[in-house]
């Protein structure tokens, strides 16, 4: 019999709206509290209730976070898809199933445990209105016994979840213990999957990407957020609102220093954010692909008028309404060329929750430093699931407000005979100086224009004024490259002719992919892009490798297309490894795809 210690996967299959989230999170967080690397993915439908939902937990002592194609253990409580769930099991896997469900066919090599959920619930005398929710705790108790999950950690996870509310903790814990006792009395002692807590544990936190982004923005001095609800981005402004009283309350003035406004739609929310950014507030919004589409006109105006602001796009599957509760990296090209006309948008690409926090405050600095909208592309995979991380670090630099000038600054400029114009490049770095409402100097005012203008913000249709302004905006964008989050490169062993490039949450699959390729005697270096425009390091990486496989979760290979535009001389070296089906990429799929492409190329 197989013996997998700290290296197996579990999927819980239930019905949406059945209250399984508490049970699933309890298992996930209890394993985390044991100090064992674990990741969890919630795959849920966009309706309120009734359709299938899955929660996949991967335990891996090496720290691999990518999705697995098959599961070692499946807990099935949804009779409508039982055969589909059985097909997801590995050879020799373990099926834990409600004893009221009768599958049509189970392979002889699949081991089966039938859960007497009704019997255990009757013994616990659960009240009728809570019974449907408490019944999920039966599989928590049984799986705890099977994998040696510490019940003390289970209780700790429940206590945290219910905020130490004993009236909620006790009935759940009673069912868990009853199910654990049933498993101890009726099941074999060893099914081949177990947890073994390390003797020493590193300090870790567990947090959703959306929460990390919200905290990063607050620590970065966010003052104003406007938004309209949309899955999967809603968690960002909601978390900002939740933490304002504790993190952004001025005790002396007895008032908060950050405001969150729910607008009537996406157009209104981005309009409010543009206004707040123009007025000098550190401002942001959060949305997903459909919302970003609606915001594009306002963002084009903000780009041309040079108004700083931040947009978090937590990507989901498109186009159109698409799949609101599935993940994708399909908005990259749209963000890259967002507005009509000639425009360039700075894009940040976090790949883990620590970077969600870090880019949360850095995006605000970059927006104000370069006086431009900054788009942060996260996704549902990263934003709405819990991930382990090292503790977040307090911002290591002072807040960068950029070139804001006040009365004394204007007086000095006049004294030094330095010209002042809102769109005038005085310093030779293509970034003009700006005044804010409240500056009472008679020379401070100007007209903000989304139409043609000269360096002094006067309306102009002069061809030279137009060309001069657009050329400066392009140079400003190009000059931002060294000031953006740098790519992360990992070299593996001796020099390789093969390179892999990815961005965002796909990093989870690619880190494991590199090891799987090594097992097949294929060495490859790996670079993850963290921002656009890309730095010179990206060009050097492509230049140093004859074959570059660009891995991403979309249909058309959008990052590969952008790199082809950026470096046309190396287009022949770029190969797309792209897929979109609403799920995150797995290392098994990515590695097999790259191996097949290499073999086809070698046999050509």
C-alpha positions in Angstrom: 0.0 0.0 0.0 1.2 3.5 -0.8 2.4 5.6 2.1 2.1 9.3 1.4 3.2 11.5 4.2 2.6 15.3 3.8 2.1 14.8 0.1 -1.4 14.2 -1.1 -4.5 15.9 -2.3 -8.1 16.0 -1.2 -11.2 17.3 -3.0 -14.5 17.8 -1.3 -17.5 17.7 -3.6 -20.7 19.2 -2.4 -23.6 21.4 -3.5 -23.4 25.1 -3.5 -25.2 26.7 -0.6 -24.9 23.6 1.6 -22.7 25.4 4.1 -19.5 23.3 3.3 -17.2 26.4 3.3 -16.8 26.3 7.1 -15.9 22.6 7.0 -13.5 23.0 4.2 -11.7 26.0 5.6 -11.5 24.2 9.0 -9.6 21.3 7.4 -7.3 23.6 5.4 -6.5 25.9 8.3 -6.0 23.0 10.8 -3.3 21.5 8.5 -1.7 25.0 8.2 -1.7 25.3 12.0 0.2 22.0 12.2 3.0 23.8 10.2 2.6 21.7 7.1 2.6 23.4 3.6 -0.9 23.3 2.3 -3.0 25.1 -0.3 -6.7 25.2 -1.0 -8.9 26.1 -4.0 -12.6 26.8 -3.9 -14.2 26.0 -7.3 -17.8 27.2 -7.1 -20.6 28.1 -9.5 -21.9 31.7 -10.0 -25.4 30.9 -8.9 -26.4 31.1 -5.2 -27.1 27.4 -4.6 -27.9 24.0 -6.0 -25.0 23.5 -8.5 -21.8 21.4 -7.8 -19.0 23.0 -5.9 -15.5 21.6 -5.1 -12.9 22.5 -2.6 -9.4 21.1 -3.3 -6.7 20.8 -0.6 -3.2 20.0 -1.6 -0.6 19.0 1.1 2.9 19.1 -0.2 6.0 19.4 2.0 8.0 20.8 -0.9 5.7 23.7 -0.9 4.2 23.1 -4.4 1.0 25.1 -4.7 -0.2 24.3 -8.3 -3.4 22.4 -9.0 -3.3 18.7 -9.4 -5.0 16.9 -12.2 -6.0 13.9 -10.0 -6.8 13.6 -6.3 -5.7 11.0 -3.8 -8.9 11.4 -1.7 -12.3 12.5 -2.9 -15.1 13.2 -0.4 -18.3 13.0 -2.4 -21.6 14.4 -1.0 -23.2 15.3 -4.3 -25.0 12.4 -5.9 -25.5 14.2 -9.2 -21.9 14.1 -10.2 -20.6 11.1 -8.3 -19.2 9.3 -11.4 -17.4 12.5 -12.5 -15.8 12.8 -9.1 -14.7 9.2 -9.1 -13.0 9.8 -12.4 -10.8 12.4 -10.7 -9.3 9.8 -8.3 -5.7 8.6 -8.7 -5.2 4.9 -9.2 -5.7 3.3 -5.8 -7.3 6.4 -4.5 -9.8 6.7 -1.6 -13.5 7.6 -2.1 -15.3 8.8 1.0 -19.0 9.0 0.1 -22.3 9.6 1.9 -23.9 6.1 2.4 -27.1 7.4 0.8 -25.3 7.7 -2.5 -25.1 4.6 -4.7 -22.6 5.1 -7.6 -23.3 3.2 -10.8 -19.7 2.0 -11.2 -16.6 2.0 -9.0 -13.3 0.6 -10.3 -11.9 -2.3 -8.3 -8.8 -0.4 -7.4 -10.7 2.5 -5.7 -11.1 2.1 -2.0 -14.4 3.2 -0.6 -15.6 4.5 2.8 -19.3 5.0 3.3 -20.2 7.7 5.7 -23.3 7.2 7.9 -24.0 10.9 8.1 -27.6 10.6 9.1 -26.8 8.1 11.8 -24.0 10.3 13.3 -26.2 13.4 13.1 -29.1 11.6 14.9 -26.7 10.6 17.7 -25.6 14.2 18.1 -29.2 15.4 18.3 -28.5 18.3 16.0 -31.4 20.8 15.8 -33.3 20.8 12.5 -32.3 24.3 11.3 -28.6 23.6 11.9 -28.5 20.0 10.8 -27.8 20.7 7.1 -24.8 22.8 8.0 -23.5 20.7 10.9 -23.6 17.5 8.8 -20.6 18.8 6.8 -18.6 18.4 10.0 -18.9 14.6 9.7 -16.4 14.5 7.0 -14.1 16.8 8.9 -14.0 14.3 11.8 -13.5 11.3 9.6 -10.8 12.9 7.4 -9.1 14.0 10.6 -8.8 10.4 11.8 -7.7 9.1 8.4 -4.9 11.6 7.8 -3.9 12.1 11.5 -5.1 15.7 11.6 -4.6 17.1 15.1 -8.0 17.7 16.7 -6.5 20.5 18.7 -5.7 22.3 15.5 -9.2 21.6 14.2 -10.6 23.2 17.3 -8.3 26.2 17.0 -9.4 26.7 13.4 -13.0 26.6 14.4 -12.4 29.0 17.3 -10.8 31.4 14.9 -13.5 31.0 12.3 -16.3 31.7 14.8 -14.4 34.5 16.5 -14.3 32.5 19.8 -18.1 32.3 19.9 -18.7 29.2 22.1 -22.3 28.8 21.0 -21.2 28.3 17.4 -18.0 26.3 18.2 -19.5 23.7 20.5 -22.1 22.1 18.2 -19.6 21.9 15.3 -17.0 20.4 17.5 -19.4 17.8 18.9 -20.1 16.5 15.4 -16.5 16.4 14.5 -15.6 14.4 17.6 -18.5 12.0 17.1 -17.4 11.4 13.5 -13.8 10.9 14.6 -14.9 8.3 17.2 -17.0 6.5 14.6 -13.9 6.4 12.2 -11.7 5.1 15.0 -14.1 2.3 15.8 -15.1 1.3 12.2 -12.2 2.1 9.8 -8.8 0.5 9.3 -5.9 2.3 11.0 -3.9 3.2 7.9 -5.1 4.3 4.4 -1.7 5.4 3.3 -2.1 9.2 3.8 -0.9 11.0 6.9 0.3 14.3 8.3 3.5 14.6 10.2 4.1 18.0 11.8 7.7 19.4 11.6 9.6 19.7 14.8 10.4 23.4 14.0 7.9 25.7 12.4 8.6 28.9 10.5 6.3 31.9 11.1 3.7 31.9 8.4 0.4 33.6 7.8 -2.6 32.4 5.7 -4.5 35.0 3.7 -6.5 35.7 0.6 -5.0 37.8 -2.2 -7.8 40.3 -2.1 -7.3 40.8 1.6 -3.6 41.2 1.0 -4.2 43.8 -1.7 -6.6 45.8 0.6 -4.1 45.8 3.4 -1.3 46.9 1.1 -3.3 49.8 -0.2 -4.2 50.9 3.4 -0.5 50.7 4.4 0.3 52.7 1.3 -1.7 55.7 2.4 -4.9 55.0 0.4 -7.4 57.8 1.0 -10.3 57.1 -1.3 -11.8 54.1 -3.0 -14.9 53.9 -5.1 -16.2 50.6 -6.5 -19.2 48.7 -7.8 -19.7 45.1 -6.7 -18.3 42.4 -9.1 -17.0 38.9 -8.6 -14.2 38.3 -7.9 -13.0 41.8 -6.9 -15.5 42.7 -4.3 -13.3 41.4 -1.4 -10.8 44.2 -1.9 -13.0 47.2 -1.1 -15.0 45.3 1.5 -11.7 44.5 3.3 -10.6 48.1 3.0 -13.8 49.1 4.7 -13.4 46.5 7.4 -9.9 47.6 8.4 -10.4 51.4 8.2 -11.6 51.7 11.8 -8.5 49.9 13.2 -5.8 51.0 10.7 -6.9 54.4 9.5 -8.5 56.3 12.4 -7.0 59.6 13.6 -7.4 59.5 17.3 -6.6 63.2 17.7 -9.3 64.3 15.2 -11.6 61.3 15.9 -12.1 60.6 12.3 -11.1 58.1 9.7 -8.5 59.0 7.1 -9.8 56.8 4.3 -13.2 56.7 2.6 -14.9 53.9 0.6 -17.9 54.7 -1.6 -20.1 52.1 -3.4 -21.0 53.7 -6.6 -24.1 53.0 -8.8 -22.1 51.4 -11.5 -18.5 51.0 -12.8 -18.6 54.2 -14.8 -19.5 56.2 -11.8 -16.9 54.5 -9.6 -14.0 55.2 -12.0 -15.3 58.7 -12.5 -15.1 59.3 -8.8 -11.6 57.8 -8.6 -10.4 60.1 -11.4 -11.8 63.1 -9.6 -10.2 62.0 -6.3 -6.9 61.4 -8.0 -7.1 64.8 -9.6 -7.9 66.4 -6.3 -4.7 64.9 -4.7 -6.1 61.9 -2.9 -4.5 58.5 -3.2 -7.3 56.8 -5.0 -8.2 53.4 -6.4 -11.0 51.1 -7.5 -11.3 47.3 -7.8 -13.1 45.5 -10.6 -12.9 42.6 -13.0 -12.9 42.3 -16.8 -16.4 43.5 -17.6 -15.9 46.5 -15.3 -12.6 47.3 -16.8 -14.3 47.4 -20.2 -16.7 50.1 -18.9 -13.8 52.0 -17.3 -11.7 52.3 -20.4 -12.9 55.7 -21.6 -12.3 57.4 -18.2 -8.9 55.7 -18.0 -7.9 57.1 -21.4 -8.8 60.5 -20.1 -6.8 60.0 -16.9 -3.8 58.8 -19.0 -3.9 61.9 -21.2 -4.7 64.4 -18.4 -2.0 62.7 -16.3 -4.2 61.9 -13.3 -2.7 59.3 -10.9 -5.0 56.4 -9.8 -4.9 52.7 -9.3 -7.2 50.0 -10.7 -7.1 46.4 -9.4 -8.5 44.0 -12.0 -9.1 40.6 -10.4 -9.5 38.6 -13.6 -12.2 36.1 -14.3 -13.1 34.2 -17.5 -14.4 36.3 -20.4 -15.4 37.7 -22.8 -18.8 39.1 -21.9 -20.2 37.9 -18.6 -18.2 34.7 -19.2 -17.6 32.6 -16.1 -17.8 35.0 -13.1 -16.4 32.4 -10.6 -13.7 30.9 -12.7 -10.1 32.1 -13.0 -8.2 33.4 -16.1 -5.4 35.6 -17.2 -7.3 36.9 -20.2 -7.3 40.7 -19.6 -3.6 41.3 -20.2 -3.7 42.4 -23.8 -6.8 44.5 -23.1 -5.0 46.3 -20.2 -1.9 46.7 -22.4 -3.8 48.6 -25.1 -6.7 49.8 -23.0 -7.7 53.1 -24.6 -8.3 54.2 -28.1 -5.6 56.3 -29.7 -1.9 56.1 -28.6 -1.7 55.3 -24.9 0.4 53.1 -22.6 -0.6 51.8 -19.2 1.7 50.7 -16.5 0.7 47.2 -15.4 1.7 45.3 -12.2 1.5 41.5 -12.1 1.5 40.0 -8.6 2.2 36.3 -8.4 1.5 35.6 -4.7 -0.2 37.1 -1.7 2.9 38.8 -0.5 3.2 40.6 -3.8 -0.5 41.5 -3.6 0.3 43.3 -0.4 3.5 44.8 -1.7 2.0 46.0 -5.0 -0.9 47.3 -3.1 1.2 50.2 -1.8 3.7 50.3 -4.6 1.0 50.9 -7.2 0.0 54.1 -5.4 3.6 55.4 -5.3 4.1 54.6 -9.0 0.8 56.2 -10.0 1.7 59.5 -8.2 5.4 59.5 -9.2 4.5 59.1 -12.9 1.1 60.9 -12.8 -0.7 58.1 -14.6 -3.2 55.3 -14.0 -1.6 52.0 -12.8 -3.5 48.7 -13.4 -2.8 45.8 -11.2 -3.8 42.4 -12.7 -4.6 39.8 -10.1 -7.1 36.9 -10.7 -9.7 34.8 -9.0 -7.2 32.1 -8.3 -5.0 34.4 -6.3 -7.6 36.8 -5.0 -10.3 34.5 -3.6 -8.3 31.6 -2.2 -6.3 31.4 1.0 -2.5 31.1 0.5 0.4 30.6 2.9 2.9 33.4 3.0 5.8 34.8 5.0 4.5 37.7 7.2 4.1 40.9 5.2 6.7 43.6 5.6 5.9 47.2 6.4 6.7 49.5 3.4 10.4 50.1 3.4 10.2 53.6 1.8 8.5 56.8 2.5 5.3 57.5 0.6 6.2 59.0 -2.8 3.7 61.7 -3.8 5.6 62.7 -6.8 6.0 66.3 -8.1 3.3 68.2 -6.1 4.1 71.9 -5.7 2.6 74.3 -3.1 2.6 78.0 -2.6 6.2 78.2 -1.3 7.3 76.0 -4.2 5.7 78.3 -6.8 7.2 81.4 -5.1 10.7 79.8 -5.3 10.1 78.9 -9.0 9.2 82.5 -9.8 12.2 83.8 -7.9 14.5 81.3 -9.7 12.8 82.2 -13.0 11.6 78.6 -13.5 8.6 78.3 -15.7 5.4 76.7 -14.5 3.0 74.9 -16.7 0.9 71.9 -15.8 2.3 69.8 -18.7 5.7 71.4 -18.9 8.7 69.2 -18.5 10.9 71.4 -16.4 13.2 68.8 -15.1 14.0 66.9 -18.2 12.5 63.6 -16.9 9.2 63.9 -18.9 7.2 64.2 -15.7 5.6 67.6 -15.2 4.8 69.3 -11.9 1.3 69.5 -10.6 -0.6 71.7 -8.2 -3.6 70.5 -6.2 -7.0 72.1 -5.2 -6.3 74.1 -2.0 -3.2 75.7 -3.3 -4.0 79.4 -3.0 -1.2 80.8 -5.0 -2.6 82.9 -7.9 -0.4 81.0 -10.4 -1.5 77.6 -9.2 -4.7 77.1 -11.2 -4.9 75.4 -14.6 -7.5 73.7 -16.7 -7.3 69.9 -16.7 -7.8 68.7 -20.2 -8.7 65.4 -21.9 -8.6 67.4 -25.2 -5.6 68.7 -27.0 -3.5 71.1 -25.0 -0.1 72.8 -24.9 2.4 72.6 -22.1 0.5 75.3 -20.1 -2.8 73.4 -20.3 -4.2 75.8 -22.9 -6.6 74.3 -25.4 -4.7 73.6 -28.6 -5.2 71.8 -31.9 -1.7 72.7 -33.1 -0.1 69.6 -34.6 3.2 70.3 -32.9 1.6 70.7 -29.5 -0.2 67.3 -30.0 2.9 65.5 -31.2 5.1 67.0 -28.5 2.7 66.0 -25.7 2.2 62.4 -26.9 5.9 61.9 -27.5 6.6 63.1 -23.9 4.0 60.7 -22.5 5.7 57.9 -24.4 9.1 58.8 -23.0 7.6 59.0 -19.5 6.2 55.5 -19.9 9.5 54.2 -21.2 11.4 55.9 -18.3 9.2 54.0 -15.8 10.8 50.6 -16.6 13.6 50.6 -14.0 11.2 51.9 -11.3 8.7 49.0 -11.5 8.8 45.6 -9.8 11.7 43.7 -11.3 11.2 40.2 -12.9 12.2 37.3 -10.7 14.6 34.8 -12.3 15.5 31.3 -11.2 18.5 29.6 -12.8 18.6 25.8 -12.6 22.0 24.1 -12.8 24.2 24.4 -15.8 23.4 26.9 -18.6 20.3 25.9 -20.5 19.1 26.8 -24.0 15.5 26.6 -22.8 13.8 29.3 -20.9 10.3 29.6 -19.4 8.4 32.9 -18.9 5.2 33.4 -17.0 3.3 36.0 -15.0 0.9 36.1 -12.0 -0.6 33.1 -10.3 0.6 30.7 -13.1 3.9 30.9 -11.2 2.5 28.2 -8.8 2.4 25.6 -11.6 5.6 26.7 -13.3 7.8 26.4 -10.3 6.8 22.7 -10.1 7.0 22.3 -13.9 10.7 23.1 -13.8 11.3 20.2 -11.4 9.2 17.9 -13.5 11.2 18.9 -16.7 14.4 18.2 -14.8 13.1 14.7 -14.1 12.9 14.2 -17.8 16.4 15.5 -18.3 15.2 18.9 -19.6 16.9 21.8 -18.0 15.3 25.2 -18.1 15.7 28.6 -16.6 12.6 30.5 -15.4 11.7 34.1 -15.4 8.5 35.6 -14.0 7.5 39.0 -15.3 6.1 41.3 -12.5 5.4 44.5 -14.5 4.8 46.0 -17.9 6.6 47.8 -19.5 9.2 45.0 -19.0 12.7 45.7 -17.9 15.9 45.2 -19.8 16.4 41.9 -17.8 13.6 40.4 -19.8 15.3 41.1 -23.1 18.5 39.7 -21.7 16.8 36.5 -20.6 15.2 36.0 -24.0 18.5 36.8 -25.7 20.3 34.2 -23.6 18.0 31.3 -24.5 17.2 29.8 -27.9 13.7 28.6 -27.0 11.3 30.5 -24.7 8.1 28.9 -23.6 5.6 31.5 -22.4 3.1 29.9 -20.0 -0.2 31.6 -19.2 -3.9 30.9 -18.5 -5.6 32.4 -21.6 -6.4 31.2 -25.1 -4.2 33.3 -27.3 -0.9 33.5 -25.5 -1.3 37.2 -24.6 2.0 37.7 -22.9 3.8 36.0 -25.7 2.0 38.4 -28.1 3.2 41.4 -26.1 6.7 40.1 -25.9 6.6 39.7 -29.7 5.6 43.3 -30.0 8.3 44.4 -27.5 11.1 42.3 -29.0 10.2 41.5 -32.6 13.8 40.5 -33.3 13.3 37.5 -31.0 9.8 36.5 -32.1 11.1 33.2 -33.6 12.3 32.1 -30.1 8.9 32.5 -28.4 6.5 29.6 -28.1 3.1 29.8 -26.5 2.0 27.4 -23.8 -1.5 28.8 -23.1 -4.8 27.3 -22.0 -8.1 28.6 -20.6 -10.8 26.4 -19.2 -11.7 28.3 -16.0 -9.2 26.4 -13.9 -5.7 27.3 -12.9 -2.9 25.5 -14.8 -1.4 22.3 -13.4 2.3 21.4 -13.5 1.3 18.1 -15.1 -0.3 19.8 -18.1 2.4 22.5 -18.5 5.3 20.1 -18.4 3.7 17.6 -20.7 2.9 20.4 -23.2 6.4 21.7 -23.2 7.9 18.2 -23.5 5.6 17.5 -26.5 6.6 20.8 -28.1 10.3 20.1 -27.7 9.9 16.6 -29.2 7.9 17.9 -32.1 10.5 20.6 -32.7 13.4 18.1 -32.5 11.6 15.7 -34.9 10.8 18.4 -37.4 
